Each structure stands twice: as C-alpha cells, then as structure tokens.
Amino acid sequence: MENEVIKNIKDDITDQAELVIGQIEYEISRLHDDEVAHFKEGLKKEQDTYLEKELNDLEVFSVTEASRQKMDTKRKLLSLREYLVEELFKSVEDKLIAFTKTEDYKDYIKEKLALVPFDGGVIYCDEKDVDLIRANVKDVKIEKRYFKIGGFTYISKSQDSEYDYSLDTSFKTQTEWFISHSGFTI
C-alpha cells in the first residue's frame, strides 16, 4: 500500500508537473507569438517608413530632374532665340549695306536732302557718301563722321535742331522696337 500511495503521489506530482509544464509552454508560446507580432508590427512600421522615405526621395528627384530639364530646354530655346534674332539683325544690316550701293540709295539721299531746311548748319556723313551729298547740295558745310551703314544727319544752325536721316539710327531704332514689341519671347 505504501507503494501505491507513493505511486499515487508520484502520478499526482507528474500530473501537476505536466499541468505546470503545459501552462509554461502555453505562456512561452503566447509570449513568443506576442513578441513575434510585436517585432512584425515594428518591422512593418520600419518598412513603411523606409518605403515612404524612398518614395519621397523619388518624388523630390523627379521634381528636381523635371525642373532641371525644363531649365535646360528654356536655356536652349533662349540660345536659339538669341541666335535667330542676331541672324535676323545681321541679315537686315547686310541688306541695308547692300542698299547703299544701289541707285535707289542715291534717290533716298536726294529725297531726304530735299526735306532739310538748310540754314548754314552742318551735314555729317560717312566718307563714302561725301561726294553723293556734295553733288546734291551746294554751299553747305559737310563733315565726315563714321556711319556703319550710311545716310546723314544735319545740325541746323538757326533752329538748334537735328535732322537724322542716317540708316544707322533707323536700324538701331527699329531693332529696339522689334526687341520691345515683337512678342518673340520664351
């Protein structure tokens, strides 16, 4: 009987130990699951933060790159615009210089000289136009002054006024007007 009591006590201790072990294993499993869930949640937050940062960096890069490309395009267009305007002005200037070598230019000078009320003033013209002007007006003082294109100016003595029929001035005035009013902008 004593053996049976010992056996019962032993069985009872074993049962109690198995219950305690089961409870401990359950607690360990639950703690393990909680810890895994906690780590998974932390990892998910970390992953979301990382992805958000990467997405933000990509957006910033995209905006920066688009802005850079827009500026490059604008710079190229401005350069092209400048080139086209320079070519236009150069072409017009070349045509005006070519015009000064024609009969029409001689007629232009005659017409403009007819508009001037000569009163003892001075005509300023380029060296290449002195003979042409002298052939069309008498008794007027003519002085040489550099004109890239041609034409003349007359400074009136009695009226204190200037008559400017130089193609250089006309070209400059029209160039400034074109730049201000052409609408040729980017």
Secondary structure, DSSP 8 states (H G I E B T S, - for coil): -HHHHHHHHHHHHHHHHHHHHHHHHHHHHHHHHHHHHHHHHHHHHHHHHHHHHHHHHHHHHHHHHHHHHHHHHHHHHHHHHHHHHHHHHHHHHHHHHHHTTSHHHHHHHHHHHHT---SS-EEEE-GGGHHHHHHH-SS-EEEE---SS-EEEEE-SSS--EEEEEHHHHHHHHHHHHHHHS----
